[in-house]
Amino acid sequence: ESAKEKPKEGIIIALGEGKLLDNGDHAAWAVKVGDRVLFTSYGGTEVKYGGQEYLIMEERDILGVIEG
């Protein structure tokens, strides 16, 4: 049943530091602020802030960039 769910679409509005690597550095992002992306429908955590709803997710939940 979950295989029938279509991916969702959104715009990247902010990025964190990136995944922490074993050597202490942070991995570079494959996306940037302003990119329109497709992401898994089950990924991320919904939060409300300042009257707006946002989705916080890991980069691995992003399926692809539509435009940027």
N, C-alpha and C positions, 0 to 999 in steps of 0.2 A: 504493500500500500504506500509506504513512504517513497518508493522508487518513482511513483507517479507525480510527486510534488515537484513543481517547477522552481528553479532558482529565483532568488529575489535580486533586486537591483538597488543600488544606493551610490552616494557620492562620498568620497573620503574627505572628512573635514579636519582631521587631526591624526597625527601619528605619535606613537611613543618612541622610546629610545631604540627599539628593536630587540630581538631575542638575544639574551646574554649567552655568549659562547664560552666554551671551556677555558679559553685563554684570557677571559675577562673582558674582551671586546664585545661590541654589539654588532649583530649582523645588519647589513644594509637592507633597506626595504626595496621590494620589487615594484611598489606602487608609490604614488605621491599624492599630496593634498590636491583635490580637484578632480582626481580620476573617477570616472563612473565605472563601477564594478558590478559583477554578478557574484553572488555568494550563496552558500548553502542555506536552505530555509530553516535548518535546525541549529545553525551556528550563532554564536554571539550571546550577549546578555543585554536585555533591554533595560535602560535606565531613564529616569525623568530628571531633567535639570533645567531650571529657569523656565518652567512651563513647556519645554520641548522634550520630545522623546528621542533618544539616541540608542544606537546599537553598538556595543563594544565587542570587538571580536579579534581573534588571532588571524594573522596573515594566512595561515593554512586553510582557513574557511573561505577565502576568496578563490573563486573559480577562474576568473579572468577579468581583464580590463576591456571595457567597451570603447571608451575614448578617454583622453586625458590631456 
